[in-house]
């Protein structure tokens, strides 16, 4: 994937297990699939 | 030990292949022969035997700040066993090389996946496989 020029090296805090689990699917740390948006937004 | 530059994971965009394995459907790299294990973070490695990611290499788990650079990877020649390509957001942490349009990270975990409506059935299968593996 084209990411452009490297800027800097950083250290990012580790992710705790299940820290980002979806409340709608507590057993699944991976978010639920849904329809592909026509205009993806962040 | 170096203090973290970010206190929480970064979020980027990437494309995965969904591959049919003996253990069920799994996410896999579009470029490399690497299957992401369910419930475990993906950890970068480099064939050059240095720590990944490295500033002078292209290794590491790639993700873009915006979806656009990832979208072209939704198309391409698939290996046998690949049932779809999916766009998604990914959490990145550990050692990270920041780029103008994204990152290369040492650790990653899928956060969200988008499946085309035509693959709703696949979505149900993939979701079921994920839940079963996590619950086991």
Backbone of each chain as nested JSON, in Angstrom:
{
  "chains": [
    {"id": "A", "residues": [
      {"number": 1, "name": "UNK", "atoms": {"N": [0.853, -1.186, 0.0], "CA": [0.0, 0.0, 0.0], "C": [0.891, 1.239, 0.0]}},
      {"number": 2, "name": "UNK", "atoms": {"N": [0.539, 2.214, -0.79], "CA": [1.33, 3.434, -0.893], "C": [1.024, 4.331, 0.308]}},
      {"number": 3, "name": "UNK", "atoms": {"N": [2.002, 4.489, 1.179], "CA": [1.797, 5.251, 2.409], "C": [2.543, 6.578, 2.405]}},
      {"number": 4, "name": "UNK", "atoms": {"N": [3.265, 6.876, 1.348], "CA": [4.04, 8.11, 1.311], "C": [5.339, 7.978, 2.089]}},
      {"number": 5, "name": "UNK", "atoms": {"N": [5.978, 9.108, 2.292], "CA": [7.289, 9.098, 2.951], "C": [7.164, 8.773, 4.443]}},
      {"number": 6, "name": "UNK", "atoms": {"N": [8.156, 8.042, 4.975], "CA": [8.161, 7.832, 6.424], "C": [8.468, 9.14, 7.148]}},
      {"number": 7, "name": "UNK", "atoms": {"N": [7.773, 9.358, 8.261], "CA": [7.939, 10.602, 9.005], "C": [8.717, 10.401, 10.295]}},
      {"number": 8, "name": "UNK", "atoms": {"N": [8.299, 9.453, 11.095], "CA": [8.983, 9.229, 12.369], "C": [8.58, 7.876, 12.934]}},
      {"number": 9, "name": "UNK", "atoms": {"N": [9.373, 7.435, 13.886], "CA": [9.096, 6.183, 14.598], "C": [8.467, 6.536, 15.933]}},
      {"number": 10, "name": "UNK", "atoms": {"N": [7.379, 5.888, 16.278], "CA": [6.692, 6.175, 17.536], "C": [6.417, 4.869, 18.273]}},
      {"number": 11, "name": "UNK", "atoms": {"N": [6.113, 5.019, 19.545], "CA": [5.705, 3.874, 20.362], "C": [4.27, 4.112, 20.807]}},
      {"number": 12, "name": "UNK", "atoms": {"N": [3.43, 3.118, 20.594], "CA": [2.005, 3.229, 20.914], "C": [1.672, 2.22, 22.008]}},
      {"number": 13, "name": "UNK", "atoms": {"N": [0.948, 2.69, 22.994], "CA": [0.564, 1.852, 24.135], "C": [-0.081, 0.556, 23.659]}},
      {"number": 14, "name": "UNK", "atoms": {"N": [0.257, -0.565, 24.279], "CA": [-0.362, -1.841, 23.88], "C": [-1.865, -1.832, 24.076]}},
      {"number": 15, "name": "UNK", "atoms": {"N": [-2.542, -2.582, 23.245], "CA": [-3.985, -2.734, 23.357], "C": [-4.276, -3.878, 24.312]}},
      {"number": 16, "name": "UNK", "atoms": {"N": [-5.123, -3.596, 25.301], "CA": [-5.537, -4.658, 26.214], "C": [-6.562, -5.544, 25.517]}},
      {"number": 17, "name": "UNK", "atoms": {"N": [-6.537, -6.848, 25.765], "CA": [-7.518, -7.739, 25.146], "C": [-8.939, -7.282, 25.427]}},
      {"number": 18, "name": "UNK", "atoms": {"N": [-9.745, -7.266, 24.389], "CA": [-11.172, -6.928, 24.468], "C": [-11.422, -5.47, 24.844]}},
      {"number": 19, "name": "UNK", "atoms": {"N": [-10.371, -4.656, 24.94], "CA": [-10.567, -3.258, 25.305], "C": [-11.49, -2.554, 24.331]}},
      {"number": 20, "name": "UNK", "atoms": {"N": [-11.4, -2.966, 23.049], "CA": [-12.18, -2.286, 22.03], "C": [-13.347, -3.136, 21.542]}},
      {"number": 21, "name": "UNK", "atoms": {"N": [-13.777, -4.11, 22.332], "CA": [-14.899, -4.936, 21.9], "C": [-16.161, -4.108, 21.751]}},
      {"number": 22, "name": "UNK", "atoms": {"N": [-16.954, -4.481, 20.768], "CA": [-18.203, -3.771, 20.538], "C": [-19.215, -4.138, 21.61]}},
      {"number": 23, "name": "UNK", "atoms": {"N": [-19.89, -3.174, 22.218], "CA": [-20.898, -3.483, 23.227], "C": [-22.026, -4.335, 22.664]}},
      {"number": 24, "name": "UNK", "atoms": {"N": [-22.244, -4.238, 21.36], "CA": [-23.328, -4.997, 20.751], "C": [-22.955, -6.456, 20.546]}},
      {"number": 25, "name": "UNK", "atoms": {"N": [-21.67, -6.772, 20.636], "CA": [-21.241, -8.155, 20.422], "C": [-20.128, -8.474, 21.406]}},
      {"number": 26, "name": "UNK", "atoms": {"N": [-20.48, -8.649, 22.664], "CA": [-19.447, -8.776, 23.697], "C": [-18.544, -9.983, 23.528]}},
      {"number": 27, "name": "UNK", "atoms": {"N": [-18.992, -11.022, 22.791], "CA": [-18.155, -12.204, 22.633], "C": [-17.154, -12.043, 21.509]}},
      {"number": 28, "name": "UNK", "atoms": {"N": [-17.324, -10.997, 20.727], "CA": [-16.545, -10.894, 19.5], "C": [-15.695, -9.637, 19.514]}},
      {"number": 29, "name": "UNK", "atoms": {"N": [-14.368, -9.744, 19.694], "CA": [-13.536, -8.551, 19.68], "C": [-13.405, -7.946, 18.301]}},
      {"number": 30, "name": "UNK", "atoms": {"N": [-13.797, -8.692, 17.287], "CA": [-13.767, -8.161, 15.932], "C": [-15.149, -7.61, 15.628]}},
      {"number": 31, "name": "UNK", "atoms": {"N": [-15.201, -6.395, 15.121], "CA": [-16.488, -5.757, 14.894], "C": [-17.346, -6.543, 13.924]}},
      {"number": 32, "name": "UNK", "atoms": {"N": [-18.642, -6.356, 14.021], "CA": [-19.569, -7.075, 13.168], "C": [-19.466, -6.573, 11.73]}},
      {"number": 33, "name": "UNK", "atoms": {"N": [-19.593, -7.456, 10.778], "CA": [-19.595, -7.013, 9.383], "C": [-20.897, -6.297, 9.041]}},
      {"number": 34, "name": "UNK", "atoms": {"N": [-20.815, -5.398, 8.113], "CA": [-22.024, -4.717, 7.657], "C": [-21.823, -4.336, 6.199]}},
      {"number": 35, "name": "UNK", "atoms": {"N": [-22.76, -3.57, 5.669], "CA": [-22.71, -3.238, 4.246], "C": [-21.549, -2.303, 3.952]}},
      {"number": 36, "name": "UNK", "atoms": {"N": [-20.96, -2.465, 2.772], "CA": [-19.883, -1.585, 2.337], "C": [-20.467, -0.211, 2.06]}},
      {"number": 37, "name": "UNK", "atoms": {"N": [-19.992, 0.826, 2.733], "CA": [-20.545, 2.16, 2.487], "C": [-20.13, 2.66, 1.113]}},
      {"number": 38, "name": "UNK", "atoms": {"N": [-21.013, 3.402, 0.479], "CA": [-20.673, 3.949, -0.827], "C": [-19.652, 5.069, -0.678]}},
      {"number": 39, "name": "UNK", "atoms": {"N": [-19.701, 5.783, 0.443], "CA": [-18.732, 6.832, 0.707], "C": [-18.156, 6.588, 2.095]}},
      {"number": 40, "name": "UNK", "atoms": {"N": [-17.083, 5.803, 2.17], "CA": [-16.525, 5.512, 3.49], "C": [-16.126, 6.779, 4.231]}},
      {"number": 41, "name": "UNK", "atoms": {"N": [-16.457, 6.822, 5.473], "CA": [-16.064, 7.948, 6.316], "C": [-15.356, 7.42, 7.53]}},
      {"number": 42, "name": "UNK", "atoms": {"N": [-14.596, 8.254, 8.167], "CA": [-13.856, 7.812, 9.338], "C": [-14.737, 7.845, 10.561]}}
    ]},
    {"id": "B", "residues": [
      {"number": 1, "name": "UNK", "atoms": {"N": [13.482, 2.116, 29.096], "CA": [12.295, 1.893, 28.268], "C": [11.721, 3.242, 27.842]}},
      {"number": 2, "name": "UNK", "atoms": {"N": [11.309, 3.334, 26.599], "CA": [10.798, 4.593, 26.071], "C": [9.319, 4.752, 26.411]}},
      {"number": 3, "name": "UNK", "atoms": {"N": [8.927, 5.96, 26.843], "CA": [7.522, 6.222, 27.149], "C": [6.729, 6.243, 25.849]}},
      {"number": 4, "name": "UNK", "atoms": {"N": [5.472, 5.773, 25.895], "CA": [4.661, 5.767, 24.669], "C": [4.425, 7.175, 24.126]}},
      {"number": 5, "name": "UNK", "atoms": {"N": [4.426, 7.306, 22.825], "CA": [4.065, 8.574, 22.185], "C": [2.551, 8.719, 22.101]}},
      {"number": 6, "name": "UNK", "atoms": {"N": [1.838, 7.592, 22.074], "CA": [0.374, 7.602, 22.047], "C": [-0.12, 6.651, 23.134]}},
      {"number": 7, "name": "UNK", "atoms": {"N": [-1.148, 7.078, 23.862], "CA": [-1.66, 6.271, 24.97], "C": [-2.722, 5.283, 24.517]}},
      {"number": 8, "name": "UNK", "atoms": {"N": [-3.137, 5.367, 23.28], "CA": [-4.147, 4.436, 22.782], "C": [-3.783, 4.041, 21.357]}},
      {"number": 9, "name": "UNK", "atoms": {"N": [-4.365, 2.934, 20.927], "CA": [-4.035, 2.413, 19.604], "C": [-4.422, 3.393, 18.504]}},
      {"number": 10, "name": "UNK", "atoms": {"N": [-3.666, 3.367, 17.43], "CA": [-4.016, 4.127, 16.232], "C": [-5.031, 3.313, 15.438]}},
      {"number": 11, "name": "UNK", "atoms": {"N": [-5.82, 3.99, 14.631], "CA": [-6.817, 3.307, 13.812], "C": [-6.562, 3.623, 12.349]}},
      {"number": 12, "name": "UNK", "atoms": {"N": [-6.379, 2.59, 11.56], "CA": [-6.137, 2.77, 10.141], "C": [-7.064, 1.909, 9.303]}},
      {"number": 13, "name": "UNK", "atoms": {"N": [-6.924, 2.046, 7.99], "CA": [-7.744, 1.294, 7.038], "C": [-6.873, 0.321, 6.258]}},
      {"number": 14, "name": "UNK", "atoms": {"N": [-7.377, -0.867, 6.001], "CA": [-6.665, -1.823, 5.171], "C": [-7.667, -2.792, 4.556]}},
      {"number": 15, "name": "UNK", "atoms": {"N": [-7.179, -3.604, 3.651], "CA": [-8.0, -4.635, 3.012], "C": [-7.412, -5.987, 3.374]}},
      {"number": 16, "name": "UNK", "atoms": {"N": [-8.304, -6.918, 3.684], "CA": [-7.893, -8.297, 3.936], "C": [-8.521, -9.217, 2.887]}},
      {"number": 17, "name": "UNK", "atoms": {"N": [-7.913, -10.354, 2.695], "CA": [-8.585, -11.47, 2.044], "C": [-9.311, -12.26, 3.122]}},
      {"number": 18, "name": "UNK", "atoms": {"N": [-10.479, -12.779, 2.792], "CA": [-11.146, -13.757, 3.647], "C": [-10.868, -15.115, 3.028]}},
      {"number": 19, "name": "UNK", "atoms": {"N": [-10.183, -15.965, 3.783], "CA": [-9.76, -17.263, 3.236], "C": [-10.45, -18.392, 3.982]}},
      {"number": 20, "name": "UNK", "atoms": {"N": [-10.729, -19.45, 3.24], "CA": [-11.359, -20.639, 3.815], "C": [-10.24, -21.573, 4.276]}},
      {"number": 21, "name": "UNK", "atoms": {"N": [-10.14, -21.792, 5.578], "CA": [-9.088, -22.657, 6.134], "C": [-9.744, -23.855, 6.809]}},
      {"number": 22, "name": "UNK", "atoms": {"N": [-8.981, -24.865, 7.159], "CA": [-9.56, -26.008, 7.884], "C": [-10.224, -25.593, 9.19]}},
      {"number": 23, "name": "UNK", "atoms": {"N": [-9.816, -24.46, 9.742], "CA": [-10.408, -23.968, 10.993], "C": [-11.601, -23.05, 10.747]}},
      {"number": 24, "name": "UNK", "atoms": {"N": [-11.907, -22.781, 9.485], "CA": [-13.003, -21.882, 9.15], "C": [-12.488, -20.666, 8.409]}},
      {"number": 25, "name": "UNK", "atoms": {"N": [-13.369, -19.68, 8.247], "CA": [-12.982, -18.476, 7.525], "C": [-12.07, -17.61, 8.385]}},
      {"number": 26, "name": "UNK", "atoms": {"N": [-11.033, -17.106, 7.779], "CA": [-10.076, -16.279, 8.493], "C": [-9.678, -15.082, 7.629]}},
      {"number": 27, "name": "UNK", "atoms": {"N": [-9.225, -14.026, 8.293], "CA": [-8.641, -12.91, 7.575], "C": [-7.206, -13.243, 7.223]}},
      {"number": 28, "name": "UNK", "atoms": {"N": [-6.774, -12.748, 6.083], "CA": [-5.392, -12.986, 5.652], "C": [-4.882, -11.766, 4.908]}},
      {"number": 29, "name": "UNK", "atoms": {"N": [-3.591, -11.646, 4.862], "CA": [-2.959, -10.554, 4.133], "C": [-3.251, -10.668, 2.642]}},
      {"number": 30, "name": "UNK", "atoms": {"N": [-3.433, -9.531, 1.999], "CA": [-3.631, -9.512, 0.548], "C": [-2.312, -9.792, -0.166]}},
      {"number": 31, "name": "UNK", "atoms": {"N": [-1.219, -9.363, 0.411], "CA": [0.083, -9.438, -0.246], "C": [0.895, -10.649, 0.195]}},
      {"number": 32, "name": "UNK", "atoms": {"N": [0.892, -10.898, 1.489], "CA": [1.754, -11.945, 2.034], "C": [0.94, -13.179, 2.423]}},
      {"number": 33, "name": "UNK", "atoms": {"N": [1.644, -14.275, 2.574], "CA": [1.013, -15.527, 2.969], "C": [0.907, -15.561, 4.492]}},
      {"number": 34, "name": "UNK", "atoms": {"N": [0.003, -14.766, 5.027], "CA": [-0.121, -14.627, 6.477], "C": [-1.593, -14.592, 6.865]}},
      {"number": 35, "name": "UNK", "atoms": {"N": [-2.01, -15.575, 7.648], "CA": [-3.386, -15.638, 8.142], "C": [-3.427, -15.035, 9.535]}},
      {"number": 36, "name": "UNK", "atoms": {"N": [-4.407, -14.158, 9.754], "CA": [-4.558, -13.517, 11.062], "C": [-5.328, -14.47, 11.976]}},
      {"number": 37, "name": "UNK", "atoms": {"N": [-4.759, -14.788, 13.109], "CA": [-5.417, -15.695, 14.044], "C": [-6.577, -15.0, 14.745]}},
      {"number": 38, "name": "UNK", "atoms": {"N": [-7.609, -15.773, 15.021], "CA": [-8.775, -15.222, 15.718], "C": [-8.423, -14.95, 17.176]}},
      {"number": 39, "name": "UNK", "atoms": {"N": [-8.785, -13.776, 17.645], "CA": [-8.615, -13.456, 19.053], "C": [-7.199, -13.153, 19.485]}},
      {"number": 40, "name": "UNK", "atoms": {"N": [-6.274, -13.088, 18.543], "CA": [-4.881, -12.791, 18.881], "C": [-4.385, -11.668, 17.982]}},
      {"number": 41, "name": "UNK", "atoms": {"N": [-3.543, -10.805, 18.503], "CA": [-3.037, -9.74, 17.633], "C": [-2.12, -10.285, 16.558]}},
      {"number": 42, "name": "UNK", "atoms": {"N": [-2.138, -9.637, 15.427], "CA": [-1.161, -9.943, 14.383], "C": [0.151, -9.27, 14.762]}},
      {"number": 43, "name": "UNK", "atoms": {"N": [1.236, -9.983, 14.596], "CA": [2.554, -9.462, 14.949], "C": [3.425, -9.448, 13.697]}},
      {"number": 44, "name": "UNK", "atoms": {"N": [4.005, -8.3, 13.43], "CA": [4.801, -8.144, 12.211], "C": [6.123, -8.897, 12.313]}},
      {"number": 45, "name": "UNK", "atoms": {"N": [6.57, -9.4, 11.187], "CA": [7.886, -10.025, 11.086], "C": [8.469, -9.632, 9.736]}},
      {"number": 46, "name": "UNK", "atoms": {"N": [9.779, -9.725, 9.627], "CA": [10.426, -9.374, 8.36], "C": [11.376, -10.482, 7.939]}},
      {"number": 47, "name": "UNK", "atoms": {"N": [11.378, -10.786, 6.663], "CA": [12.264, -11.837, 6.155], "C": [13.728, -11.421, 6.233]}},
      {"number": 48, "name": "UNK", "atoms": {"N": [13.959, -10.119, 6.436], "CA": [15.337, -9.639, 6.582], "C": [15.873, -9.873, 7.994]}},
      {"number": 49, "name": "UNK", "atoms": {"N": [15.042, -10.44, 8.85], "CA": [15.442, -10.845, 10.202], "C": [15.763, -9.68, 11.122]}},
      {"number": 50, "name": "UNK", "atoms": {"N": [15.292, -8.496, 10.811], "CA": [15.411, -7.39, 11.771], "C": [14.047, -7.186, 12.412]}},
      {"number": 51, "name": "UNK", "atoms": {"N": [14.002, -6.36, 13.443], "CA": [12.718, -6.099, 14.088], "C": [11.825, -5.342, 13.112]}},
      {"number": 52, "name": "UNK", "atoms": {"N": [10.546, -5.636, 13.175], "CA": [9.59, -5.004, 12.256], "C": [8.58, -4.178, 13.062]}},
      {"number": 53, "name": "UNK", "atoms": {"N": [8.255, -2.996, 12.577], "CA": [8.735, -2.383, 11.328], "C": [10.087, -1.698, 11.525]}},
      {"number": 54, "name": "UNK", "atoms": {"N": [10.799, -1.548, 10.437], "CA": [12.099, -0.891, 10.47], "C": [12.071, 0.294, 9.51]}},
      {"number": 55, "name": "UNK", "atoms": {"N": [12.754, 1.369, 9.914], "CA": [12.71, 2.598, 9.107], "C": [13.211, 2.4, 7.685]}},
      {"number": 56, "name": "UNK", "atoms": {"N": [14.203, 1.542, 7.512], "CA": [14.819, 1.411, 6.193], "C": [14.205, 0.294, 5.354]}},
      {"number": 57, "name": "UNK", "atoms": {"N": [13.115, -0.286, 5.819], "CA": [12.48, -1.405, 5.138], "C": [11.013, -1.039, 4.862]}},
      {"number": 58, "name": "UNK", "atoms": {"N": [10.313, -1.928, 4.214], "CA": [8.873, -1.722, 3.994], "C": [8.051, -2.674, 4.85]}},
      {"number": 59, "name": "UNK", "atoms": {"N": [8.707, -3.327, 5.808], "CA": [8.013, -4.338, 6.598], "C": [7.081, -3.699, 7.629]}},
      {"number": 60, "name": "UNK", "atoms": {"N": [6.297, -4.529, 8.27], "CA": [5.324, -4.065, 9.24], "C": [3.921, -4.256, 8.71]}},
      {"number": 61, "name": "UNK", "atoms": {"N": [2.962, -4.096, 9.587], "CA": [1.559, -4.235, 9.203], "C": [1.085, -2.87, 8.71]}},
      {"number": 62, "name": "UNK", "atoms": {"N": [0.707, -2.827, 7.434], "CA": [0.381, -1.561, 6.792], "C": [-1.084, -1.174, 7.007]}},
      {"number": 63, "name": "UNK", "atoms": {"N": [-1.306, 0.11, 7.211], "CA": [-2.67, 0.642, 7.253], "C": [-2.615, 2.102, 6.836]}},
      {"number": 64, "name": "UNK", "atoms": {"N": [-3.689, 2.556, 6.204], "CA": [-3.752, 3.924, 5.7], "C": [-4.594, 4.791, 6.628]}},
      {"number": 65, "name": "UNK", "atoms": {"N": [-4.303, 6.103, 6.645], "CA": [-5.1, 7.031, 7.461], "C": [-6.529, 7.119, 6.938]}},
      {"number": 66, "name": "UNK", "atoms": {"N": [-6.685, 7.055, 5.628], "CA": [-7.997, 7.163, 4.987], "C": [-8.234, 5.916, 4.143]}},
      {"number": 67, "name": "UNK", "atoms": {"N": [-9.469, 5.615, 3.806], "CA": [-9.743, 4.392, 3.044], "C": [-9.18, 4.4, 1.631]}},
      {"number": 68, "name": "UNK", "atoms": {"N": [-9.036, 5.561, 1.017], "CA": [-8.71, 5.622, -0.412], "C": [-7.477, 4.799, -0.804]}},
      {"number": 69, "name": "UNK", "atoms": {"N": [-6.354, 4.916, -0.094], "CA": [-5.185, 4.128, -0.525], "C": [-5.395, 2.622, -0.401]}},
      {"number": 70, "name": "UNK", "atoms": {"N": [-6.351, 2.208, 0.419], "CA": [-6.588, 0.776, 0.61], "C": [-7.541, 0.209, -0.434]}},
      {"number": 71, "name": "UNK", "atoms": {"N": [-8.436, 1.043, -0.955], "CA": [-9.503, 0.551, -1.824], "C": [-9.028, -0.244, -3.045]}},
      {"number": 72, "name": "UNK", "atoms": {"N": [-7.918, 0.141, -3.701], "CA": [-7.499, -0.648, -4.871], "C": [-7.239, -2.116, -4.553]}},
      {"number": 73, "name": "UNK", "atoms": {"N": [-6.958, -2.414, -3.297], "CA": [-6.664, -3.804, -2.935], "C": [-7.919, -4.654, -2.82]}},
      {"number": 74, "name": "UNK", "atoms": {"N": [-9.092, -4.026, -2.989], "CA": [-10.327, -4.816, -3.028], "C": [-10.441, -5.593, -4.342]}},
      {"number": 75, "name": "UNK", "atoms": {"N": [-9.611, -5.216, -5.327], "CA": [-9.618, -5.908, -6.615], "C": [-8.275, -6.579, -6.826]}},
      {"number": 76, "name": "UNK", "atoms": {"N": [-8.293, -7.74, -7.437], "CA": [-7.042, -8.413, -7.736], "C": [-7.259, -9.897, -7.923]}},
      {"number": 77, "name": "UNK", "atoms": {"N": [-6.208, -10.566, -8.36], "CA": [-6.289, -12.01, -8.58], "C": [-6.171, -12.727, -7.234]}},
      {"number": 78, "name": "UNK", "atoms": {"N": [-7.178, -13.506, -6.921], "CA": [-7.19, -14.204, -5.639], "C": [-6.607, -15.61, -5.754]}},
      {"number": 79, "name": "UNK", "atoms": {"N": [-5.938, -16.017, -4.711], "CA": [-5.466, -17.405, -4.626], "C": [-6.65, -18.327, -4.378]}},
      {"number": 80, "name": "UNK", "atoms": {"N": [-6.497, -19.619, -4.728], "CA": [-7.546, -20.579, -4.364], "C": [-7.739, -20.567, -2.849]}},
      {"number": 81, "name": "UNK", "atoms": {"N": [-8.991, -20.609, -2.441], "CA": [-9.268, -20.549, -1.005], "C": [-9.668, -19.175, -0.54]}},
      {"number": 82, "name": "UNK", "atoms": {"N": [-9.413, -18.162, -1.365], "CA": [-9.858, -16.814, -1.021], "C": [-11.298, -16.656, -1.484]}},
      {"number": 83, "name": "UNK", "atoms": {"N": [-12.18, -16.325, -0.565], "CA": [-13.597, -16.231, -0.913], "C": [-14.05, -14.785, -1.079]}},
      {"number": 84, "name": "UNK", "atoms": {"N": [-13.267, -13.837, -0.591], "CA": [-13.649, -12.429, -0.747], "C": [-12.49, -11.552, -0.295]}},
      {"number": 85, "name": "UNK", "atoms": {"N": [-12.604, -10.289, -0.638], "CA": [-11.72, -9.265, -0.075], "C": [-12.593, -8.28, 0.666]}},
      {"number": 86, "name": "UNK", "atoms": {"N": [-12.135, -7.836, 1.827], "CA": [-12.954, -6.944, 2.639], "C": [-12.137, -5.739, 3.087]}},
      {"number": 87, "name": "UNK", "atoms": {"N": [-12.829, -4.605, 3.136], "CA": [-12.25, -3.369, 3.659], "C": [-12.536, -3.314, 5.152]}},
      {"number": 88, "name": "UNK", "atoms": {"N": [-11.598, -2.807, 5.913], "CA": [-11.86, -2.693, 7.341], "C": [-10.937, -1.71, 8.024]}},
      {"number": 89, "name": "UNK", "atoms": {"N": [-11.28, -1.454, 9.264], "CA": [-10.412, -0.622, 10.104], "C": [-9.634, -1.537, 11.037]}},
      {"number": 90, "name": "UNK", "atoms": {"N": [-8.43, -1.127, 11.35], "CA": [-7.531, -1.958, 12.139], "C": [-6.896, -1.118, 13.239]}},
      {"number": 91, "name": "UNK", "atoms": {"N": [-6.755, -1.709, 14.405], "CA": [-6.039, -1.07, 15.503], "C": [-4.555, -1.38, 15.352]}},
      {"number": 92, "name": "UNK", "atoms": {"N": [-3.736, -0.371, 15.581], "CA": [-2.281, -0.524, 15.451], "C": [-1.608, -0.084, 16.741]}},
      {"number": 93, "name": "UNK", "atoms": {"N": [-0.613, -0.826, 17.162], "CA": [0.122, -0.405, 18.348], "C": [1.511, -1.037, 18.352]}},
      {"number": 94, "name": "UNK", "atoms": {"N": [2.228, -0.766, 19.45], "CA": [3.598, -1.253, 19.534], "C": [4.554, -0.251, 18.905]}},
      {"number": 95, "name": "UNK", "atoms": {"N": [5.524, -0.747, 18.186], "CA": [6.414, 0.131, 17.428], "C": [5.746, 0.463, 16.107]}},
      {"number": 96, "name": "UNK", "atoms": {"N": [5.671, 1.745, 15.818], "CA": [4.95, 2.182, 14.621], "C": [5.808, 3.19, 13.858]}},
      {"number": 97, "name": "UNK", "atoms": {"N": [5.914, 3.0, 12.556], "CA": [6.534, 3.995, 11.682], "C": [5.409, 4.81, 11.055]}},
      {"number": 98, "name": "UNK", "atoms": {"N": [5.389, 6.088, 11.377], "CA": [4.371, 6.973, 10.792], "C": [4.8, 7.381, 9.387]}},
      {"number": 99, "name": "UNK", "atoms": {"N": [3.871, 7.334, 8.466], "CA": [4.097, 7.807, 7.099], "C": [3.129, 8.942, 6.798]}},
      {"number": 100, "name": "UNK", "atoms": {"N": [3.329, 9.572, 5.654], "CA": [2.455, 10.677, 5.272], "C": [1.0, 10.241, 5.189]}},
      {"number": 101, "name": "UNK", "atoms": {"N": [0.771, 9.027, 4.705], "CA": [-0.61, 8.577, 4.476], "C": [-1.0, 7.362, 5.301]}},
      {"number": 102, "name": "UNK", "atoms": {"N": [-0.192, 7.013, 6.302], "CA": [-0.569, 5.85, 7.095], "C": [0.54, 5.399, 8.006]}},
      {"number": 103, "name": "UNK", "atoms": {"N": [0.508, 4.137, 8.318], "CA": [1.457, 3.608, 9.301], "C": [1.912, 2.201, 8.916]}},
      {"number": 104, "name": "UNK", "atoms": {"N": [3.065, 1.833, 9.49], "CA": [3.521, 0.439, 9.513], "C": [3.732, 0.094, 10.976]}},
      {"number": 105, "name": "UNK", "atoms": {"N": [3.05, -0.948, 11.45], "CA": [3.043, -1.232, 12.883], "C": [3.58, -2.627, 13.183]}},
      {"number": 106, "name": "UNK", "atoms": {"N": [3.972, -2.798, 14.445], "CA": [4.439, -4.121, 14.878], "C": [3.268, -5.013, 15.307]}},
      {"number": 107, "name": "UNK", "atoms": {"N": [2.184, -4.412, 15.788], "CA": [1.046, -5.194, 16.265], "C": [-0.255, -4.61, 15.721]}},
      {"number": 108, "name": "UNK", "atoms": {"N": [-1.22, -5.483, 15.493], "CA": [-2.497, -5.014, 14.942], "C": [-3.598, -5.993, 15.278]}},
      {"number": 109, "name": "UNK", "atoms": {"N": [-4.81, -5.464, 15.248], "CA": [-5.998, -6.283, 15.485], "C": [-7.149, -5.69, 14.665]}},
      {"number": 110, "name": "UNK", "atoms": {"N": [-7.948, -6.524, 14.011], "CA": [-9.087, -5.969, 13.253], "C": [-10.061, -5.266, 14.191]}},
      {"number": 111, "name": "UNK", "atoms": {"N": [-10.625, -4.166, 13.72], "CA": [-11.598, -3.418, 14.516], "C": [-12.986, -3.482, 13.893]}},
      {"number": 112, "name": "UNK", "atoms": {"N": [-13.079, -3.251, 12.598], "CA": [-14.366, -3.255, 11.895], "C": [-14.158, -3.78, 10.488]}},
      {"number": 113, "name": "UNK", "atoms": {"N": [-15.13, -4.491, 9.984], "CA": [-15.069, -4.985, 8.613], "C": [-16.319, -4.552, 7.868]}},
      {"number": 114, "name": "UNK", "atoms": {"N": [-16.153, -4.205, 6.62], "CA": [-17.286, -3.896, 5.756], "C": [-17.39, -4.96, 4.674]}},
      {"number": 115, "name": "UNK", "atoms": {"N": [-18.526, -5.581, 4.583], "CA": [-18.748, -6.582, 3.551], "C": [-19.783, -6.057, 2.557]}},
      {"number": 116, "name": "UNK", "atoms": {"N": [-19.565, -6.276, 1.266], "CA": [-20.588, -5.899, 0.29], "C": [-21.896, -6.627, 0.592]}},
      {"number": 117, "name": "UNK", "atoms": {"N": [-23.027, -5.983, 0.258], "CA": [-24.323, -6.61, 0.527], "C": [-24.444, -7.967, -0.158]}},
      {"number": 118, "name": "UNK", "atoms": {"N": [-23.787, -8.102, -1.296], "CA": [-23.867, -9.376, -2.016], "C": [-23.264, -10.515, -1.203]}},
      {"number": 119, "name": "UNK", "atoms": {"N": [-22.476, -10.172, -0.186], "CA": [-21.814, -11.2, 0.618], "C": [-22.414, -11.289, 2.013]}},
      {"number": 120, "name": "UNK", "atoms": {"N": [-23.681, -10.902, 2.154], "CA": [-24.321, -10.962, 3.466], "C": [-24.249, -12.37, 4.042]}},
      {"number": 121, "name": "UNK", "atoms": {"N": [-24.432, -13.363, 3.2], "CA": [-24.363, -14.738, 3.681], "C": [-22.979, -15.072, 4.205]}},
      {"number": 122, "name": "UNK", "atoms": {"N": [-21.968, -14.595, 3.478], "CA": [-20.597, -14.797, 3.915], "C": [-20.38, -14.114, 5.262]}},
      {"number": 123, "name": "UNK", "atoms": {"N": [-20.972, -12.911, 5.409], "CA": [-20.824, -12.194, 6.671], "C": [-21.326, -13.007, 7.834]}},
      {"number": 124, "name": "UNK", "atoms": {"N": [-22.454, -13.642, 7.649], "CA": [-23.01, -14.461, 8.721], "C": [-22.088, -15.629, 9.029]}},
      {"number": 125, "name": "UNK", "atoms": {"N": [-21.543, -16.25, 7.996], "CA": [-20.632, -17.374, 8.202], "C": [-19.375, -16.902, 8.93]}},
      {"number": 126, "name": "UNK", "atoms": {"N": [-18.832, -15.781, 8.505], "CA": [-17.592, -15.297, 9.099], "C": [-17.831, -14.93, 10.562]}},
      {"number": 127, "name": "UNK", "atoms": {"N": [-18.947, -14.243, 10.802], "CA": [-19.258, -13.828, 12.162], "C": [-19.416, -15.048, 13.06]}},
      {"number": 128, "name": "UNK", "atoms": {"N": [-20.11, -16.042, 12.578], "CA": [-20.33, -17.251, 13.369], "C": [-19.0, -17.93, 13.682]}},
      {"number": 129, "name": "UNK", "atoms": {"N": [-18.125, -17.97, 12.686], "CA": [-16.824, -18.605, 12.896], "C": [-16.026, -17.848, 13.945]}},
      {"number": 130, "name": "UNK", "atoms": {"N": [-16.066, -16.517, 13.88], "CA": [-15.328, -15.708, 14.841], "C": [-15.841, -15.944, 16.256]}},
      {"number": 131, "name": "UNK", "atoms": {"N": [-17.167, -15.9, 16.415], "CA": [-17.748, -16.052, 17.748], "C": [-17.447, -17.431, 18.31]}},
      {"number": 132, "name": "UNK", "atoms": {"N": [-17.54, -18.438, 17.464], "CA": [-17.289, -19.801, 17.932], "C": [-15.843, -19.934, 18.398]}},
      {"number": 133, "name": "UNK", "atoms": {"N": [-14.934, -19.358, 17.626], "CA": [-13.521, -19.478, 17.98], "C": [-13.208, -18.702, 19.255]}},
      {"number": 134, "name": "UNK", "atoms": {"N": [-13.817, -17.544, 19.407], "CA": [-13.544, -16.72, 20.588], "C": [-14.142, -17.364, 21.828]}},
      {"number": 135, "name": "UNK", "atoms": {"N": [-15.315, -17.96, 21.664], "CA": [-16.0, -18.548, 22.812], "C": [-15.356, -19.859, 23.245]}},
      {"number": 136, "name": "UNK", "atoms": {"N": [-14.631, -20.502, 22.34], "CA": [-14.072, -21.832, 22.65], "C": [-12.995, -21.741, 23.735]}}
    ]}
  ]
}
